[in-house]
């Protein structure tokens, strides 16, 4: 993406100005999908999550003014959609259920840098979803003799997309930063999800099919970063009156804080507990300030015009969910390879935890899962994984906690197995990721079951630099756990 003659997305300006590492071909799943799907199948997987890229399906090849988008949609590229059909068909032929993400952090460059602050983007997104899924519904049975995807995630981590653009400065954005911009972005994302949910169900019903639709949040014990938005979209379904909505959300926030306070996690010291309390008080204050935003009006009208909740299951990404771990002492040699950063962005990067700082917390998975049973829906762990750091010197750095990927995989898969045995409605577990890839501005974080040395080709390696074979370990663990993709 974002190279000469390639489709352009909203990261193209940052790559061009060298504010982030150029993504290049990344792991080149676009061309190597069939090979990677065979690897996944050989591990014994019965499901595989893959994303459809809006920037490929409705592409632009000319970089517009980032702050003055035309909002004039280019035509859809049916050749790209046919390629996605081929990938999905290959996935099904290998006995794996494709779990499709329709929007994974990026949007086409023709929408500009700050697309999700503009309400027009909601309609453009819904139009993209409708055209794309109708194409799959038409062509997969006719041309590839396989069923369309059944499980769909509308938007990947809307909570992190809004905050990483407009609060943390990790993702590229224009001058409109701050709590107002982040709130507006999130509201529009939630409205887009809700409208897409009902469109998808209507479209599938016309073909005599039933989809299962959700979005996946990044799990957090900060209520207003995660569970608040699930509660909001469930409010009409649970019979919460519109005029009582925000008091209901505040009650739910207190319930989460109280439940967490009763837990004892060994990784949270007294100092970190005080730090977490301060951060929670701050987000409560910001949430109160944002409750007066006028942008809520349209979203609430969409939510309350139907008593049906816009979820068929709850998907969540589980890494290190505790805000008590969010800050760390700075390590000045541990910066991401970005250039031209503002001073506050240097400070943010220095004091906040990185991918490779996230702790191994299988006990936290039980806590988060228990909180999500409130919605009485099946649960899918849509992401869970461990990152190593690839340094600018060209070496893979050992983690500060000495945890290896084998430890992490065994601990989490066995926790999932235990939760299911106890009656938890978990119906799937997806590791992030099959191979190393480009992690939103950097090649430094490495999550893959298969390693890639990006400087020397894209060969997938089973044995990593620490002498482990994570893919083999994962295959053994899921075979022992016998986690089935049974929707219940």
DOKOL-943491 format. One record per residue (C-alpha): chain; residue number from 1; residue in one letter; y, x, z. Coordinates in Angstrom, 1 decimal. Example, Ala and Ser with C-alpha at 12.3 -4.5 7.8 and 13.67 -1.06 7.14 Angstrom:
BEGIN
{atom A, 1, A, {-4.5, 12.3, 7.8}}
{atom A, 2, S, {-1.1, 13.7, 7.1}}
//
This chain:
BEGIN
{atom A, 1, X, {0.0, 0.0, 0.0}}
{atom A, 2, X, {3.7, 0.9, -0.5}}
{atom A, 3, X, {3.0, 3.7, -3.0}}
{atom A, 4, X, {4.3, 3.8, -6.6}}
{atom A, 5, X, {2.9, 0.9, -8.6}}
{atom A, 6, X, {1.4, -0.7, -5.4}}
{atom A, 7, X, {2.2, -3.9, -3.6}}
{atom A, 8, X, {5.0, -3.5, -1.1}}
{atom A, 9, X, {5.2, -4.9, 2.4}}
{atom A, 10, X, {7.8, -4.9, 5.2}}
{atom A, 11, X, {6.8, -1.3, 6.3}}
{atom A, 12, X, {7.8, 0.1, 2.9}}
{atom A, 13, X, {11.4, 0.9, 3.9}}
{atom A, 14, X, {10.2, 2.7, 7.1}}
{atom A, 15, X, {7.7, 4.7, 5.1}}
{atom A, 16, X, {10.3, 5.5, 2.4}}
{atom A, 17, X, {12.8, 6.7, 5.1}}
{atom A, 18, X, {10.0, 8.6, 6.9}}
{atom A, 19, X, {10.5, 6.7, 10.1}}
{atom A, 20, X, {6.7, 6.4, 10.2}}
{atom A, 21, X, {3.8, 8.2, 8.6}}
{atom A, 22, X, {3.1, 6.9, 5.1}}
{atom A, 23, X, {0.0, 4.7, 5.1}}
{atom A, 24, X, {-1.2, 5.8, 1.7}}
{atom A, 25, X, {-4.7, 4.5, 1.0}}
{atom A, 26, X, {-5.5, 4.4, 4.7}}
{atom A, 27, X, {-9.3, 4.0, 4.9}}
{atom A, 28, X, {-9.3, 2.4, 1.4}}
{atom A, 29, X, {-11.3, -0.6, 2.5}}
{atom A, 30, X, {-9.8, -2.4, -0.6}}
{atom A, 31, X, {-12.0, -0.2, -2.8}}
{atom A, 32, X, {-14.8, 0.8, -0.4}}
{atom A, 33, X, {-15.4, -2.6, 1.1}}
{atom A, 34, X, {-19.0, -3.0, -0.2}}
{atom A, 35, X, {-20.0, 0.4, 1.2}}
{atom A, 36, X, {-18.5, -0.4, 4.6}}
{atom A, 37, X, {-20.0, -3.8, 4.7}}
{atom A, 38, X, {-23.5, -2.2, 4.1}}
{atom A, 39, X, {-22.8, 0.1, 7.1}}
{atom A, 40, X, {-21.9, -2.9, 9.3}}
{atom A, 41, X, {-25.0, -4.8, 8.2}}
{atom A, 42, X, {-27.3, -1.8, 9.0}}
{atom A, 43, X, {-25.9, -1.8, 12.5}}
{atom A, 44, X, {-27.4, -5.3, 12.9}}
{atom A, 45, X, {-24.0, -7.1, 12.9}}
{atom A, 46, X, {-24.1, -10.8, 12.0}}
{atom A, 47, X, {-20.3, -11.2, 11.7}}
{atom A, 48, X, {-17.5, -9.1, 10.3}}
{atom A, 49, X, {-13.8, -9.6, 10.7}}
{atom A, 50, X, {-11.6, -8.8, 7.6}}
{atom A, 51, X, {-8.0, -9.5, 6.7}}
{atom A, 52, X, {-6.5, -11.0, 3.6}}
{atom A, 53, X, {-3.3, -9.2, 2.7}}
{atom A, 54, X, {-0.4, -11.5, 1.9}}
{atom A, 55, X, {1.4, -8.6, 0.2}}
{atom A, 56, X, {-1.5, -8.2, -2.3}}
{atom A, 57, X, {-1.9, -11.9, -2.9}}
{atom A, 58, X, {1.7, -12.6, -3.5}}
{atom A, 59, X, {3.0, -9.1, -4.4}}
{atom A, 60, X, {6.3, -7.5, -5.3}}
{atom A, 61, X, {6.5, -4.0, -6.7}}
{atom A, 62, X, {10.3, -3.6, -6.5}}
{atom A, 63, X, {11.8, -2.8, -3.1}}
{atom A, 64, X, {14.7, -5.3, -2.5}}
{atom A, 65, X, {17.6, -4.9, -0.1}}
{atom A, 66, X, {15.8, -5.1, 3.3}}
{atom A, 67, X, {18.6, -7.2, 4.9}}
{atom A, 68, X, {19.3, -9.5, 1.9}}
{atom A, 69, X, {15.9, -10.9, 0.8}}
{atom A, 70, X, {16.0, -13.3, -2.1}}
{atom A, 71, X, {13.3, -15.5, -0.7}}
{atom A, 72, X, {12.3, -16.2, -4.3}}
{atom A, 73, X, {8.6, -16.1, -4.2}}
{atom A, 74, X, {6.8, -14.1, -6.9}}
{atom A, 75, X, {3.6, -15.6, -8.5}}
{atom A, 76, X, {0.3, -15.3, -6.8}}
{atom A, 77, X, {-2.1, -12.6, -8.0}}
{atom A, 78, X, {-5.4, -14.3, -8.8}}
{atom A, 79, X, {-7.0, -10.9, -9.6}}
{atom A, 80, X, {-6.4, -9.9, -6.0}}
{atom A, 81, X, {-7.9, -13.2, -4.8}}
{atom A, 82, X, {-10.9, -12.7, -7.0}}
{atom A, 83, X, {-11.4, -9.3, -5.4}}
{atom A, 84, X, {-11.3, -10.9, -2.0}}
{atom A, 85, X, {-13.9, -13.5, -3.2}}
{atom A, 86, X, {-16.2, -10.6, -4.2}}
{atom A, 87, X, {-15.7, -8.9, -0.8}}
{atom A, 88, X, {-16.5, -12.2, 1.1}}
{atom A, 89, X, {-19.5, -12.9, -1.1}}
{atom A, 90, X, {-20.8, -9.4, -0.4}}
{atom A, 91, X, {-20.3, -9.9, 3.3}}
{atom A, 92, X, {-22.3, -13.2, 3.2}}
{atom A, 93, X, {-25.1, -11.7, 1.0}}
{atom A, 94, X, {-25.6, -9.1, 3.8}}
{atom A, 95, X, {-26.1, -11.8, 6.4}}
{atom A, 96, X, {-22.7, -11.5, 8.1}}
{atom A, 97, X, {-20.3, -14.3, 8.8}}
{atom A, 98, X, {-16.9, -13.4, 7.5}}
{atom A, 99, X, {-14.1, -14.0, 10.1}}
{atom A, 100, X, {-10.9, -14.1, 8.1}}
{atom A, 101, X, {-7.5, -13.1, 9.3}}
{atom A, 102, X, {-4.7, -14.6, 7.1}}
{atom A, 103, X, {-1.8, -12.6, 8.5}}
{atom A, 104, X, {-2.2, -9.2, 10.2}}
{atom A, 105, X, {1.3, -7.9, 11.2}}
{atom A, 106, X, {2.6, -7.4, 7.7}}
{atom A, 107, X, {4.4, -9.6, 5.1}}
{atom A, 108, X, {5.5, -9.1, 1.5}}
{atom A, 109, X, {8.6, -7.0, 1.1}}
{atom A, 110, X, {10.3, -9.8, -0.9}}
{atom A, 111, X, {10.7, -11.6, 2.4}}
{atom A, 112, X, {12.8, -8.7, 3.8}}
{atom A, 113, X, {12.5, -6.9, 7.1}}
{atom A, 114, X, {13.2, -9.8, 9.5}}
{atom A, 115, X, {11.2, -12.5, 7.7}}
{atom A, 116, X, {10.0, -14.3, 10.8}}
{atom A, 117, X, {13.5, -14.8, 12.2}}
{atom A, 118, X, {14.2, -17.0, 9.1}}
{atom A, 119, X, {12.7, -20.5, 9.2}}
{atom A, 120, X, {12.1, -20.4, 5.4}}
{atom A, 121, X, {9.2, -18.0, 6.1}}
{atom A, 122, X, {7.2, -20.7, 7.8}}
{atom A, 123, X, {7.1, -22.7, 4.5}}
{atom A, 124, X, {6.4, -19.6, 2.5}}
{atom A, 125, X, {3.5, -18.7, 4.8}}
{atom A, 126, X, {2.0, -22.2, 4.7}}
{atom A, 127, X, {2.2, -22.2, 0.9}}
{atom A, 128, X, {0.4, -18.8, 0.8}}
{atom A, 129, X, {-2.3, -20.1, 3.1}}
{atom A, 130, X, {-2.8, -23.3, 1.1}}
{atom A, 131, X, {-3.0, -21.5, -2.3}}
{atom A, 132, X, {-5.3, -18.7, -1.0}}
{atom A, 133, X, {-7.8, -21.0, 0.7}}
{atom A, 134, X, {-7.9, -23.4, -2.2}}
{atom A, 135, X, {-8.7, -20.5, -4.4}}
{atom A, 136, X, {-11.6, -19.4, -2.1}}
{atom A, 137, X, {-12.9, -23.0, -1.8}}
{atom A, 138, X, {-12.9, -23.3, -5.6}}
{atom A, 139, X, {-14.3, -19.9, -6.6}}
{atom A, 140, X, {-16.7, -18.8, -3.9}}
{atom A, 141, X, {-19.2, -21.6, -4.5}}
{atom A, 142, X, {-18.7, -21.7, -8.3}}
{atom A, 143, X, {-18.5, -18.0, -9.2}}
{atom A, 144, X, {-20.4, -16.3, -6.3}}
{atom A, 145, X, {-22.7, -19.1, -5.2}}
{atom A, 146, X, {-21.8, -18.7, -1.5}}
{atom A, 147, X, {-20.0, -20.8, 1.1}}
{atom A, 148, X, {-16.3, -20.3, 1.8}}
{atom A, 149, X, {-15.4, -18.6, 5.1}}
{atom A, 150, X, {-15.8, -20.9, 8.1}}
{atom A, 151, X, {-13.9, -19.0, 10.8}}
{atom A, 152, X, {-10.2, -18.3, 10.2}}
{atom A, 153, X, {-7.5, -16.6, 12.3}}
{atom A, 154, X, {-4.1, -17.6, 11.1}}
{atom A, 155, X, {-2.0, -14.9, 12.7}}
{atom A, 156, X, {-3.0, -11.7, 14.4}}
{atom A, 157, X, {-1.4, -11.2, 17.8}}
{atom A, 158, X, {1.8, -13.3, 17.4}}
{atom A, 159, X, {2.7, -12.2, 20.9}}
{atom A, 160, X, {2.7, -8.5, 20.0}}
{atom A, 161, X, {4.2, -9.0, 16.5}}
{atom A, 162, X, {7.3, -10.5, 18.0}}
{atom A, 163, X, {7.7, -8.0, 20.9}}
{atom A, 164, X, {6.9, -4.9, 18.9}}
{atom A, 165, X, {9.5, -5.8, 16.3}}
{atom A, 166, X, {12.3, -7.0, 18.5}}
{atom A, 167, X, {11.8, -5.7, 22.1}}
{atom A, 168, X, {9.9, -2.4, 21.9}}
{atom A, 169, X, {11.1, -1.1, 18.5}}
{atom A, 170, X, {7.6, 0.0, 17.5}}
{atom A, 171, X, {7.6, -2.0, 14.3}}
{atom A, 172, X, {10.4, -1.8, 11.7}}
{atom A, 173, X, {13.1, -4.4, 11.9}}
{atom A, 174, X, {16.7, -4.9, 11.1}}
{atom A, 175, X, {19.7, -5.0, 13.5}}
{atom A, 176, X, {18.7, -8.3, 15.1}}
{atom A, 177, X, {16.9, -7.0, 18.1}}
{atom A, 178, X, {16.6, -8.2, 21.7}}
{atom A, 179, X, {15.2, -11.2, 23.6}}
{atom A, 180, X, {16.8, -13.8, 21.4}}
{atom A, 181, X, {15.3, -12.3, 18.2}}
{atom A, 182, X, {11.9, -11.9, 19.8}}
{atom A, 183, X, {11.9, -15.5, 21.0}}
{atom A, 184, X, {13.0, -16.9, 17.6}}
{atom A, 185, X, {10.3, -14.8, 15.9}}
{atom A, 186, X, {7.6, -16.0, 18.3}}
{atom A, 187, X, {8.6, -19.7, 18.0}}
{atom A, 188, X, {8.4, -19.5, 14.2}}
{atom A, 189, X, {5.0, -17.8, 14.3}}
{atom A, 190, X, {3.7, -20.5, 16.6}}
{atom A, 191, X, {5.1, -23.2, 14.3}}
{atom A, 192, X, {3.5, -21.5, 11.3}}
{atom A, 193, X, {0.2, -21.3, 13.0}}
{atom A, 194, X, {0.3, -25.0, 14.0}}
{atom A, 195, X, {1.2, -26.2, 10.5}}
{atom A, 196, X, {-1.4, -23.9, 8.9}}
{atom A, 197, X, {-4.0, -25.2, 11.3}}
{atom A, 198, X, {-3.6, -28.8, 10.1}}
{atom A, 199, X, {-3.3, -27.8, 6.5}}
{atom A, 200, X, {-6.5, -25.8, 6.6}}
{atom A, 201, X, {-8.4, -28.7, 8.2}}
{atom A, 202, X, {-7.0, -31.1, 5.6}}
{atom A, 203, X, {-7.9, -28.8, 2.8}}
{atom A, 204, X, {-11.4, -28.1, 4.0}}
{atom A, 205, X, {-12.0, -31.8, 4.6}}
{atom A, 206, X, {-11.2, -32.6, 1.0}}
{atom A, 207, X, {-14.1, -30.3, 0.1}}
{atom A, 208, X, {-16.5, -31.9, 2.6}}
{atom A, 209, X, {-16.3, -28.8, 4.9}}
{atom A, 210, X, {-15.2, -28.1, 8.4}}
{atom A, 211, X, {-13.4, -24.9, 9.4}}
{atom A, 212, X, {-12.9, -23.3, 12.8}}
{atom A, 213, X, {-9.3, -22.1, 13.2}}
{atom A, 214, X, {-7.4, -20.1, 15.8}}
{atom A, 215, X, {-5.1, -17.2, 16.3}}
{atom A, 216, X, {-5.8, -14.1, 18.4}}
{atom A, 217, X, {-3.4, -13.0, 21.1}}
{atom A, 218, X, {-3.3, -9.5, 22.8}}
{atom A, 219, X, {-4.6, -10.3, 26.3}}
{atom A, 220, X, {-2.2, -9.7, 29.1}}
{atom A, 221, X, {-1.7, -10.7, 32.7}}
{atom A, 222, X, {2.0, -11.2, 31.9}}
{atom A, 223, X, {1.9, -14.9, 31.6}}
{atom A, 224, X, {4.9, -15.2, 29.3}}
{atom A, 225, X, {3.4, -12.7, 26.9}}
{atom A, 226, X, {0.0, -14.4, 26.5}}
{atom A, 227, X, {-1.3, -17.6, 28.2}}
{atom A, 228, X, {2.1, -19.3, 28.1}}
{atom A, 229, X, {1.8, -19.8, 24.4}}
{atom A, 230, X, {-1.7, -21.2, 24.6}}
{atom A, 231, X, {-0.5, -23.6, 27.3}}
{atom A, 232, X, {2.4, -24.6, 25.1}}
{atom A, 233, X, {0.3, -25.4, 22.1}}
{atom A, 234, X, {-2.2, -27.3, 24.3}}
{atom A, 235, X, {0.5, -29.3, 26.1}}
{atom A, 236, X, {0.4, -32.5, 24.1}}
{atom A, 237, X, {-3.4, -32.5, 24.0}}
{atom A, 238, X, {-3.5, -32.2, 27.8}}
{atom A, 239, X, {-1.1, -35.1, 28.1}}
{atom A, 240, X, {1.9, -33.1, 29.4}}
{atom A, 241, X, {5.1, -35.0, 28.8}}
{atom A, 242, X, {7.8, -33.2, 26.8}}
{atom A, 243, X, {10.3, -33.5, 29.6}}
{atom A, 244, X, {7.8, -32.0, 32.1}}
{atom A, 245, X, {6.7, -29.1, 29.8}}
{atom A, 246, X, {8.6, -26.2, 31.2}}
{atom A, 247, X, {7.8, -27.1, 34.8}}
{atom A, 248, X, {4.2, -27.3, 33.8}}
{atom A, 249, X, {4.4, -23.8, 32.3}}
{atom A, 250, X, {6.0, -22.5, 35.4}}
{atom A, 251, X, {3.2, -24.0, 37.5}}
{atom A, 252, X, {0.6, -22.3, 35.2}}
{atom A, 253, X, {2.5, -19.0, 35.5}}
{atom A, 254, X, {2.3, -19.1, 39.3}}
{atom A, 255, X, {-1.4, -19.9, 39.1}}
{atom A, 256, X, {-2.1, -16.8, 37.0}}
{atom A, 257, X, {-0.1, -14.6, 39.3}}
{atom A, 258, X, {-1.9, -16.0, 42.3}}
{atom A, 259, X, {-5.3, -15.6, 40.7}}
{atom A, 260, X, {-4.5, -12.0, 39.9}}
{atom A, 261, X, {-3.2, -11.2, 43.3}}
{atom A, 262, X, {-6.5, -12.2, 44.8}}
{atom A, 263, X, {-8.4, -9.7, 42.7}}
{atom A, 264, X, {-8.9, -6.1, 43.7}}
{atom A, 265, X, {-9.0, -3.7, 40.8}}
{atom A, 266, X, {-9.7, 0.0, 41.6}}
{atom A, 267, X, {-7.3, 1.2, 38.9}}
{atom A, 268, X, {-4.3, -0.5, 40.4}}
{atom A, 269, X, {-2.8, 1.5, 43.3}}
{atom A, 270, X, {-0.2, 0.1, 45.7}}
{atom A, 271, X, {2.6, 1.8, 43.7}}
{atom A, 272, X, {1.3, 0.3, 40.5}}
{atom A, 273, X, {1.0, -3.1, 42.1}}
{atom A, 274, X, {4.7, -3.0, 43.1}}
{atom A, 275, X, {5.6, -1.8, 39.6}}
{atom A, 276, X, {3.6, -4.8, 38.2}}
{atom A, 277, X, {5.4, -7.2, 40.5}}
{atom A, 278, X, {8.8, -6.0, 39.3}}
{atom A, 279, X, {7.8, -6.3, 35.7}}
{atom A, 280, X, {6.5, -9.8, 36.3}}
{atom A, 281, X, {9.7, -10.8, 38.0}}
{atom A, 282, X, {11.7, -9.5, 35.1}}
{atom A, 283, X, {9.6, -11.4, 32.5}}
{atom A, 284, X, {10.0, -14.6, 34.6}}
{atom A, 285, X, {13.7, -14.2, 34.5}}
{atom A, 286, X, {13.7, -13.6, 30.7}}
{atom A, 287, X, {11.4, -16.6, 30.2}}
{atom A, 288, X, {13.9, -18.8, 32.1}}
{atom A, 289, X, {16.7, -17.5, 30.0}}
{atom A, 290, X, {14.8, -18.2, 26.8}}
{atom A, 291, X, {13.9, -21.7, 27.8}}
{atom A, 292, X, {17.4, -22.8, 26.7}}
{atom A, 293, X, {16.9, -21.5, 23.1}}
{atom A, 294, X, {17.7, -24.2, 20.5}}
{atom A, 295, X, {14.8, -22.9, 18.3}}
{atom A, 296, X, {12.3, -24.6, 20.6}}
{atom A, 297, X, {13.3, -28.1, 19.2}}
{atom A, 298, X, {11.5, -27.8, 15.9}}
{atom A, 299, X, {8.3, -26.3, 17.4}}
{atom A, 300, X, {8.1, -29.0, 20.1}}
{atom A, 301, X, {8.4, -31.7, 17.4}}
{atom A, 302, X, {5.5, -30.2, 15.6}}
{atom A, 303, X, {3.4, -29.9, 18.7}}
{atom A, 304, X, {4.1, -33.5, 20.0}}
{atom A, 305, X, {3.7, -35.2, 16.7}}
{atom A, 306, X, {0.0, -34.9, 17.1}}
{atom A, 307, X, {-2.2, -35.2, 20.2}}
{atom A, 308, X, {-4.7, -32.8, 18.6}}
{atom A, 309, X, {-4.5, -29.2, 19.8}}
{atom A, 310, X, {-4.2, -26.6, 17.0}}
{atom A, 311, X, {-7.3, -24.6, 18.1}}
{atom A, 312, X, {-11.0, -24.9, 17.5}}
{atom A, 313, X, {-11.8, -21.9, 19.6}}
{atom A, 314, X, {-9.9, -19.3, 21.5}}
{atom A, 315, X, {-9.8, -15.8, 20.1}}
{atom A, 316, X, {-8.5, -12.9, 22.1}}
{atom A, 317, X, {-8.1, -9.1, 21.8}}
{atom A, 318, X, {-9.1, -7.3, 24.9}}
{atom A, 319, X, {-8.1, -3.7, 25.7}}
{atom A, 320, X, {-6.1, -2.9, 28.8}}
{atom A, 321, X, {-4.5, -6.3, 29.8}}
{atom A, 322, X, {-2.7, -5.3, 33.0}}
{atom A, 323, X, {1.0, -4.7, 33.0}}
{atom A, 324, X, {0.5, -2.5, 36.0}}
{atom A, 325, X, {-0.8, 0.1, 33.6}}
{atom A, 326, X, {2.1, -0.3, 31.1}}
{atom A, 327, X, {4.2, 2.7, 32.2}}
{atom A, 328, X, {3.2, 6.3, 32.7}}
{atom A, 329, X, {4.9, 9.7, 33.4}}
{atom A, 330, X, {6.2, 11.1, 30.1}}
{atom A, 331, X, {4.2, 13.7, 28.2}}
{atom A, 332, X, {6.7, 15.2, 25.8}}
{atom A, 333, X, {3.9, 16.6, 23.6}}
{atom A, 334, X, {2.3, 13.1, 23.3}}
{atom A, 335, X, {4.8, 11.5, 20.9}}
{atom A, 336, X, {3.8, 9.6, 17.8}}
{atom A, 337, X, {4.7, 11.4, 14.6}}
{atom A, 338, X, {7.8, 9.5, 13.8}}
{atom A, 339, X, {11.2, 10.8, 12.6}}
{atom A, 340, X, {14.8, 9.6, 13.0}}
{atom A, 341, X, {14.1, 7.7, 16.2}}
{atom A, 342, X, {17.0, 6.3, 18.3}}
{atom A, 343, X, {17.3, 7.6, 21.9}}
{atom A, 344, X, {16.0, 4.4, 23.5}}
{atom A, 345, X, {12.9, 4.5, 21.2}}
{atom A, 346, X, {12.2, 8.1, 22.4}}
{atom A, 347, X, {12.4, 6.9, 26.0}}
{atom A, 348, X, {10.2, 3.9, 25.3}}
{atom A, 349, X, {7.6, 6.1, 23.7}}
{atom A, 350, X, {7.8, 8.7, 26.5}}
{atom A, 351, X, {7.3, 6.2, 29.4}}
{atom A, 352, X, {4.9, 3.6, 27.9}}
{atom A, 353, X, {1.2, 3.9, 27.7}}
{atom A, 354, X, {-0.3, 4.7, 24.3}}
{atom A, 355, X, {-3.6, 3.5, 22.7}}
{atom A, 356, X, {-5.4, 6.6, 24.2}}
{atom A, 357, X, {-4.0, 5.8, 27.7}}
{atom A, 358, X, {-5.5, 2.3, 27.8}}
{atom A, 359, X, {-8.1, 2.2, 30.6}}
{atom A, 360, X, {-11.7, 1.2, 30.4}}
{atom A, 361, X, {-11.7, -2.0, 32.4}}
{atom A, 362, X, {-14.8, -4.2, 31.8}}
{atom A, 363, X, {-14.1, -5.9, 35.1}}
{atom A, 364, X, {-10.8, -7.1, 33.6}}
{atom A, 365, X, {-12.7, -8.7, 30.8}}
{atom A, 366, X, {-14.4, -11.0, 33.3}}
{atom A, 367, X, {-11.0, -11.9, 34.8}}
{atom A, 368, X, {-9.4, -12.7, 31.4}}
{atom A, 369, X, {-12.4, -14.7, 30.2}}
{atom A, 370, X, {-12.4, -16.8, 33.4}}
{atom A, 371, X, {-8.7, -17.6, 32.8}}
{atom A, 372, X, {-9.4, -18.7, 29.2}}
{atom A, 373, X, {-12.2, -21.2, 30.3}}
{atom A, 374, X, {-9.3, -23.4, 31.3}}
{atom A, 375, X, {-9.0, -24.6, 27.7}}
{atom A, 376, X, {-12.6, -25.7, 27.5}}
{atom A, 377, X, {-13.2, -24.2, 24.1}}
{atom A, 378, X, {-15.6, -21.5, 22.8}}
{atom A, 379, X, {-14.3, -18.0, 23.2}}
{atom A, 380, X, {-14.3, -15.1, 20.7}}
{atom A, 381, X, {-13.5, -11.5, 21.6}}
{atom A, 382, X, {-11.8, -10.7, 18.3}}
{atom A, 383, X, {-11.0, -7.1, 19.2}}
{atom A, 384, X, {-12.2, -4.5, 21.8}}
{atom A, 385, X, {-12.3, -0.8, 21.4}}
{atom A, 386, X, {-11.4, 2.7, 22.6}}
{atom A, 387, X, {-9.0, 5.1, 21.0}}
{atom A, 388, X, {-9.0, 8.9, 20.9}}
{atom A, 389, X, {-5.9, 10.8, 19.9}}
{atom A, 390, X, {-5.7, 12.9, 16.8}}
{atom A, 391, X, {-3.0, 15.5, 17.5}}
{atom A, 392, X, {-0.3, 16.9, 15.0}}
{atom A, 393, X, {-2.2, 20.2, 15.4}}
{atom A, 394, X, {-5.2, 18.7, 13.6}}
{atom A, 395, X, {-7.5, 18.4, 16.6}}
{atom A, 396, X, {-9.1, 15.4, 18.4}}
{atom A, 397, X, {-7.9, 15.3, 22.0}}
{atom A, 398, X, {-10.1, 14.4, 24.9}}
{atom A, 399, X, {-9.0, 11.4, 26.9}}
{atom A, 400, X, {-7.3, 12.1, 30.2}}
{atom A, 401, X, {-9.9, 9.9, 32.0}}
{atom A, 402, X, {-12.8, 11.7, 30.2}}
{atom A, 403, X, {-14.2, 8.4, 29.0}}
{atom A, 404, X, {-16.2, 8.6, 25.8}}
{atom A, 405, X, {-16.8, 5.8, 23.3}}
{atom A, 406, X, {-20.4, 5.6, 24.3}}
{atom A, 407, X, {-19.3, 4.8, 27.9}}
{atom A, 408, X, {-16.9, 2.2, 26.7}}
{atom A, 409, X, {-19.2, 0.4, 24.3}}
{atom A, 410, X, {-22.1, 0.2, 26.8}}
{atom A, 411, X, {-19.8, -1.1, 29.6}}
{atom A, 412, X, {-18.2, -3.8, 27.5}}
{atom A, 413, X, {-21.2, -5.1, 25.6}}
{atom A, 414, X, {-23.1, -5.3, 28.8}}
{atom A, 415, X, {-20.2, -7.2, 30.5}}
{atom A, 416, X, {-20.3, -9.7, 27.6}}
{atom A, 417, X, {-24.0, -10.1, 28.0}}
{atom A, 418, X, {-23.6, -10.7, 31.8}}
{atom A, 419, X, {-20.8, -13.2, 31.2}}
{atom A, 420, X, {-22.9, -15.1, 28.7}}
{atom A, 421, X, {-25.8, -15.1, 31.1}}
{atom A, 422, X, {-23.5, -16.7, 33.7}}
{atom A, 423, X, {-22.6, -19.5, 31.4}}
{atom A, 424, X, {-19.4, -18.2, 29.8}}
{atom A, 425, X, {-18.6, -19.9, 26.5}}
{atom A, 426, X, {-18.3, -16.5, 24.7}}
{atom A, 427, X, {-19.9, -16.9, 21.2}}
{atom A, 428, X, {-18.9, -13.5, 19.6}}
{atom A, 429, X, {-17.8, -10.0, 20.2}}
{atom A, 430, X, {-16.1, -7.8, 17.6}}
{atom A, 431, X, {-15.5, -4.1, 18.1}}
{atom A, 432, X, {-12.3, -2.6, 16.7}}
{atom A, 433, X, {-12.8, -0.9, 14.4}}
{atom A, 434, X, {-15.7, -0.1, 12.1}}
{atom A, 435, X, {-13.9, 3.0, 10.7}}
{atom A, 436, X, {-10.8, 5.0, 11.6}}
{atom A, 437, X, {-7.7, 3.6, 10.0}}
{atom A, 438, X, {-3.9, 3.5, 9.9}}
{atom A, 439, X, {-2.6, 2.0, 13.2}}
{atom A, 440, X, {0.8, 0.6, 12.4}}
{atom A, 441, X, {2.9, 3.7, 11.7}}
{atom A, 442, X, {0.5, 6.4, 12.7}}
{atom A, 443, X, {-2.9, 8.0, 12.0}}
{atom A, 444, X, {-3.0, 9.4, 15.5}}
{atom A, 445, X, {-5.0, 6.6, 17.2}}
{atom A, 446, X, {-8.7, 6.7, 16.2}}
{atom A, 447, X, {-10.8, 3.7, 17.1}}
{atom A, 448, X, {-13.6, 3.9, 14.5}}
{atom A, 449, X, {-17.3, 3.7, 15.1}}
{atom A, 450, X, {-17.3, 6.0, 12.0}}
{atom A, 451, X, {-14.8, 8.9, 12.0}}
{atom A, 452, X, {-12.6, 9.8, 9.0}}
{atom A, 453, X, {-10.9, 13.2, 8.4}}
{atom A, 454, X, {-8.0, 11.8, 6.5}}
{atom A, 455, X, {-6.8, 15.3, 5.4}}
{atom A, 456, X, {-10.1, 16.0, 3.7}}
{atom A, 457, X, {-11.1, 12.8, 1.9}}
{atom A, 458, X, {-12.3, 9.4, 3.2}}
{atom A, 459, X, {-15.9, 10.3, 4.0}}
{atom A, 460, X, {-17.3, 8.2, 6.9}}
{atom A, 461, X, {-18.9, 10.4, 9.6}}
{atom A, 462, X, {-21.5, 9.0, 12.0}}
{atom A, 463, X, {-21.3, 11.9, 14.5}}
{atom A, 464, X, {-17.8, 12.4, 15.9}}
{atom A, 465, X, {-16.2, 15.6, 17.1}}
{atom A, 466, X, {-17.5, 15.1, 20.6}}
{atom A, 467, X, {-21.1, 15.0, 19.3}}
{atom A, 468, X, {-21.6, 11.3, 19.8}}
{atom A, 469, X, {-22.8, 8.7, 17.3}}
{atom A, 470, X, {-20.9, 5.6, 18.3}}
{atom A, 471, X, {-22.2, 3.4, 15.5}}
{atom A, 472, X, {-25.8, 4.1, 16.6}}
{atom A, 473, X, {-24.9, 3.4, 20.2}}
{atom A, 474, X, {-23.2, 0.2, 19.3}}
{atom A, 475, X, {-26.2, -0.9, 17.2}}
{atom A, 476, X, {-28.6, -0.3, 20.1}}
{atom A, 477, X, {-26.4, -2.2, 22.6}}
{atom A, 478, X, {-25.9, -5.3, 20.5}}
{atom A, 479, X, {-29.6, -5.3, 19.6}}
{atom A, 480, X, {-30.4, -5.2, 23.3}}
{atom A, 481, X, {-27.8, -7.8, 24.2}}
{atom A, 482, X, {-28.9, -10.0, 21.3}}
{atom A, 483, X, {-25.4, -11.6, 21.1}}
{atom A, 484, X, {-25.8, -14.4, 18.6}}
{atom A, 485, X, {-23.0, -15.9, 16.4}}
{atom A, 486, X, {-24.0, -19.3, 17.6}}
{atom A, 487, X, {-20.9, -21.6, 17.8}}
{atom A, 488, X, {-21.3, -23.8, 20.9}}
//
